[in-house]
Amino acid sequence: MSPFSRGNEDSTSIIISAVFLGAMALFAAWGSSSAVVYLADEGSPEWIGLFINGAAMLAVSLVLVLASSLGDPSGFGFTRPKVGAGYGAGVTWGLLLGVLASVLNLSAGGSGLVPLRGLSIVQIILLVWLLASVAEEVLVRGFFQSYLEPLSHIGFKAFGKRISLPVLLGALFFSAMHLILLTTGTPFLTVYVIMAFMFFLGLVTGYQRERSGSILPSIVTHVSFNVGGLIGGIIYIIVQIAVVGRTAAEVVGALGG
């Protein structure tokens, strides 16, 4: 049986296949970016690793989607969202979670992400807000969650919403994949906070994906989370200067780790 075919596999086999193929995409992206950074000259641009990582993840994820869908990716979220996709609620939740994650991380003594240091705001918008958000959503909500769709009849209710097994597992996978940040030198506290909030973001985006039938709302929510992270950082800096009485230099120095 093809590793991309779900056929009449049992639940355990489907989950193992999804995790294995999803992990393969992650390691392909990480390996490609690491190899390029290792082989590049010292004067190479700092954004090259992030670009290769995002591009490779997106490319491999698209291959997995096309192979698993037998050339018809509409069932994997590549279609227009249904009416009432919940863009407004998604943006609200994305911004809120992003602000909370940033403020909590910085207030607890965490720092920013090491791979983003030295990047301009334009580079962050293009490589993180857009490329990384799209690549991660195509992998997790496009491939991983859709691959688990035969298990969607299994689930539970929380806060009046039904959370299916594919949504829950997608959120767990989404959270766990950010462990890779530890290899970049990002402090454990920061990675821990990110993983916790990635789980909740994964529940929101996964619910949107399942409800709308499309990955577009989840991409918008993911981008909103990243925007919220910036807003949260700005709020933290303003409070530290205006309320706590620290100087701008002290705050920036603390954020730099």
Secondary structure, DSSP 4 states (H G I P E B T S, - for coil): --TT--TT--HHHHHHHHHHHHHHHHHHHHHHHHHHHHHS-TTS-TTHHHHHHHHHHHHHHHHHHHHHTTT-GGGGT-SPPPSS--HHHHHHHHHHHHHHHHHHHHHTT----GGGTT--HHHHIIIIIIIIHHHHHIIIIIIIHHHTGGGTT-EEEETTEEEEHHHHHHHHHHHHGGGGGGGGT--HHHHHHHHHHHHHHHHHHHHHHHHHSSSHHHHHHHHHHHHHHHHHHHHHHHHIIIII---HHHHHHHHT-
